[in-house]
Amino acid sequence: MSDDSRDHCSTNTHQNVLAELREAIAQAVRDVKDKTPLAQSFTNFVTINLVANAQLAAGGTAAMSFLPDDVIETAKIAGANYINVGTLLPFYKDALPSIAQRLNYLGKPWVLDPVAAGIGKTRTAILQSFKAAPPTVIRANASEVIALANMWGLLDADNASRPAGVESVDEVDAAAQPAKLLAQFLAASAPKHKAAVAVSGKIDLVTDGEHTYRLPGGSAMMAKITGAGCSLGGVTATYLAVAEPLIATLAASLLYDRAAEVAEAESKGPGSFQVAFLDALWNVTAEQVAGSDIVVQ
């Protein structure tokens, strides 16, 4: 076979894989709107309202609780769960590790947002505990991904990021390898050996540990409202209730990018942007989400 023939076959295979990926993403968007799946959240109380409203606007159903026994009982009927470690209270140190262990025992998929990873002993203890009962999906900024990978012993100490509150001080590219290592670690522990990590930034990155995808687009206005990342974690859990981790993570990230672009065009500032963004989450179609630019690496 000639080199040209090999290149042609490789191109066709790549196109077929991407076409299948797009169809799976579109189906996930349709399934959420058709089935209104329940995704439960133990999340940052500063942003809990936007998380719930975003899940509803995406087509799902929300349940929020801070009671461990309540969370475990609801998890039994929820399609997926979401844990966000922002704005911690003292009892979280015992509650969250216990909840994570129970979710894994029950075989329930869940999404982790390791907000401000690397700051404070309590936050670090909670995030370190999740290594023994890992999530199905991690959604974070670049600095949080690097810090968590280092915390779990997946990186050399020299590669650790410096924490900067909830804001990233690292570019998405710097988190590519840590994200891949985290995804591989999560997949090794997952019941079906499938997991994903999403890194939010100017160009989002999503990986399942084997393949990496770049997602251009979105809006800088997302950084001007409280809870954009938190609510993306909740919506990722909504999609995780109906789709495998990689598809759920890609679908949620792409939905957010498209909705943010619509909201920016229609709004006059952060206040109207948030309202327009929720409307866009409701109105963006499966075809728009699946037809988004996806750069395969």
C-alpha positions in Angstrom: 0.0 0.0 0.0 1.4 3.4 -0.9 1.9 6.2 1.6 -0.9 8.2 -0.1 -3.3 5.2 0.4 -2.3 4.9 4.1 -2.9 8.7 4.6 -6.3 8.4 2.9 -7.3 5.5 5.1 -6.1 7.3 8.2 -8.1 10.4 7.2 -11.3 8.3 6.6 -10.9 6.6 9.9 -10.4 9.9 11.7 -13.5 11.3 10.1 -15.6 8.3 10.9 -14.5 8.4 14.6 -15.3 12.1 14.8 -18.7 11.5 13.1 -19.6 8.8 15.6 -18.5 11.1 18.5 -20.7 13.9 17.2 -23.7 11.7 16.9 -23.1 10.4 20.5 -22.9 14.0 21.7 -26.1 15.0 19.9 -27.9 11.9 21.4 -26.7 12.9 24.9 -28.2 16.4 24.4 -31.5 14.9 23.1 -31.6 12.3 26.0 -31.2 15.0 28.6 -34.1 17.0 27.2 -36.3 13.9 26.7 -35.6 12.1 30.0 -35.0 15.1 32.4 -32.5 13.0 34.4 -31.9 13.8 38.1 -28.3 14.8 39.0 -27.7 15.5 42.7 -25.3 18.2 43.9 -23.4 18.7 47.1 -22.0 22.1 46.0 -20.7 25.5 46.8 -23.5 27.3 48.6 -22.4 30.6 47.1 -23.3 29.3 43.6 -25.9 26.7 44.4 -28.7 28.6 42.8 -27.0 28.9 39.4 -26.0 25.3 39.5 -29.6 24.2 40.0 -30.9 26.6 37.4 -28.3 25.6 34.9 -29.2 21.9 35.3 -32.9 22.7 34.8 -32.1 24.9 31.8 -30.1 22.2 30.2 -33.1 19.9 30.5 -32.3 18.0 33.7 -33.6 17.9 37.2 -31.7 19.2 40.3 -31.5 18.1 43.9 -29.2 19.9 46.4 -28.3 18.8 49.9 -25.6 19.1 52.5 -26.8 16.2 54.7 -24.6 13.1 54.2 -27.5 10.6 54.8 -29.8 12.6 52.6 -27.2 12.7 49.8 -26.7 8.9 50.0 -30.4 8.1 49.9 -30.9 10.5 46.9 -27.9 9.1 45.1 -29.8 5.8 44.9 -32.4 7.3 42.6 -30.1 9.9 40.9 -28.5 9.2 37.6 -25.3 10.9 38.7 -23.9 13.2 41.4 -21.7 16.3 41.8 -19.4 17.3 44.6 -17.9 20.8 44.7 -15.4 21.7 47.4 -15.7 25.5 47.2 -16.6 27.5 50.3 -16.1 24.7 52.8 -17.7 24.3 56.2 -16.0 22.4 59.1 -18.2 19.3 58.9 -17.3 18.8 55.2 -14.0 17.2 56.2 -15.8 14.2 57.5 -18.9 14.3 55.3 -17.4 14.5 51.9 -15.0 11.5 52.2 -17.8 9.5 53.6 -20.1 10.4 50.8 -17.5 9.7 48.1 -16.8 6.2 49.6 -20.5 5.4 49.6 -21.1 6.6 46.1 -18.3 4.3 44.9 -19.6 1.4 46.9 -23.0 1.9 45.3 -21.4 2.2 41.9 -22.8 5.7 41.3 -21.0 8.0 38.8 -20.0 11.4 40.1 -18.3 14.6 39.1 -15.7 16.4 41.2 -14.9 20.1 41.0 -11.7 20.5 43.1 -12.1 24.2 43.7 -9.0 26.0 44.9 -7.0 22.7 45.1 -3.9 23.3 47.1 -5.2 25.9 49.5 -5.6 25.0 53.2 -5.2 21.8 55.2 -8.9 20.9 55.3 -9.4 21.3 51.6 -6.3 19.3 51.0 -7.3 16.5 53.3 -10.7 16.2 51.6 -9.2 16.1 48.1 -6.6 13.6 49.2 -9.3 11.4 50.5 -10.9 11.2 47.1 -7.9 9.3 45.8 -9.2 6.2 47.6 -12.8 6.8 46.3 -12.2 8.6 43.0 -14.8 10.4 40.9 -15.9 9.4 37.4 -15.2 12.9 36.0 -13.1 15.9 37.1 -13.9 19.4 35.9 -11.5 22.1 36.9 -9.3 24.9 35.7 -5.7 24.2 34.8 -4.1 25.1 38.1 -6.6 22.9 40.0 -5.9 19.9 37.7 -2.2 20.3 38.2 -2.5 20.6 41.9 -4.8 17.6 42.2 -2.6 15.4 40.1 0.4 16.4 42.2 -1.6 15.8 45.4 -2.5 12.3 44.3 1.2 11.6 43.5 0.8 11.5 39.8 3.3 14.3 39.1 6.8 15.2 40.2 6.8 17.8 42.9 8.6 20.2 40.6 5.5 20.2 38.3 3.1 21.3 41.0 1.1 24.5 40.5 0.8 27.3 42.9 -2.8 27.9 44.2 -4.5 31.2 43.4 -7.9 30.9 45.0 -10.5 29.8 42.4 -8.6 31.4 39.5 -6.1 29.6 37.4 -2.5 30.8 37.1 -1.6 28.2 34.5 -2.5 27.8 30.9 -4.6 24.9 29.7 -1.6 23.5 27.8 0.3 23.1 31.1 -2.5 20.9 32.4 -2.7 18.6 29.4 -0.4 15.8 30.7 -1.7 16.1 34.3 -5.3 15.8 33.0 -4.4 12.7 31.0 -2.8 11.1 34.0 -5.8 11.9 36.2 -8.2 10.5 33.6 -6.1 7.3 33.4 -6.2 7.0 37.2 -9.9 7.5 37.3 -10.5 5.0 34.5 -8.5 2.3 36.3 -10.9 2.7 39.3 -14.2 3.1 37.4 -16.5 0.1 37.1 -16.5 0.3 33.3 -13.0 1.7 33.1 -14.2 4.9 31.6 -13.6 8.4 32.9 -12.8 11.9 31.8 -11.2 15.1 32.9 -12.2 18.6 31.6 -9.9 21.6 31.9 -11.7 24.9 31.4 -9.9 27.8 29.7 -9.7 30.0 26.6 -9.7 26.7 24.7 -11.2 23.9 26.8 -9.5 20.5 26.9 -11.2 17.2 27.5 -9.5 13.8 27.8 -10.4 10.3 28.7 -6.8 9.4 29.3 -6.4 8.0 25.8 -7.6 10.7 23.5 -7.5 14.5 24.0 -9.9 17.0 22.5 -9.6 20.8 22.3 -12.8 22.8 22.2 -12.5 26.4 20.9 -15.0 29.1 21.5 -17.0 30.3 24.5 -17.0 33.8 26.0 -14.8 35.8 28.4 -17.9 37.0 30.1 -18.1 33.6 31.8 -15.4 34.9 34.1 -17.6 37.9 35.1 -20.3 35.9 36.8 -20.1 33.8 39.9 -20.6 30.1 39.5 -19.9 29.5 35.8 -17.5 26.7 36.5 -19.5 25.3 39.4 -22.7 25.2 37.2 -20.7 23.5 34.4 -19.8 20.8 36.9 -23.5 20.3 37.7 -24.5 20.2 34.1 -21.7 17.7 33.4 -23.3 15.5 36.1 -26.7 15.9 34.3 -25.1 14.6 31.1 -23.3 11.8 33.0 -26.7 10.6 34.0 -27.4 9.6 30.4 -24.0 9.2 28.7 -20.6 7.7 29.2 -18.0 10.0 30.9 -16.2 11.3 27.7 -19.4 12.0 25.8 -21.1 13.6 28.9 -18.0 15.8 29.5 -17.7 16.9 25.8 -21.4 17.6 25.5 -21.6 19.7 28.7 -18.5 21.7 27.7 -19.7 22.3 24.2 -23.2 23.3 25.3 -21.6 25.9 27.6 -19.4 27.3 24.9 -22.3 27.7 22.5 -24.6 29.1 25.1 -22.0 31.6 26.3 -21.5 32.8 22.8 -25.2 33.4 22.3 -25.5 35.1 25.7 -22.6 37.5 25.0 -24.2 38.6 21.8 -27.5 39.3 23.5 -26.4 40.8 26.8 -25.2 44.2 28.0 -23.2 43.2 31.0 -22.8 40.4 33.7 -26.3 40.7 35.0 -28.1 40.3 31.6 -25.4 37.8 30.5 -26.4 35.4 33.2 -30.1 35.6 32.3 -29.3 35.3 28.6 -27.0 32.4 29.4 -29.7 30.4 31.1 -32.0 31.0 28.2 -29.4 29.9 25.8 -28.8 26.6 27.7 -32.5 26.0 27.2 -32.5 26.9 23.5 -29.2 25.7 22.0 -30.0 22.6 19.9 -28.4 19.2 19.9 -27.2 19.9 16.3 -25.5 23.1 17.4 -23.7 21.4 20.2 -22.7 18.4 18.1 -21.7 20.6 15.2 -19.1 22.5 17.3 -15.4 22.7 16.4 -13.7 19.7 18.0 -9.9 19.4 17.6 -8.7 15.9 18.1 -5.1 15.3 19.4 
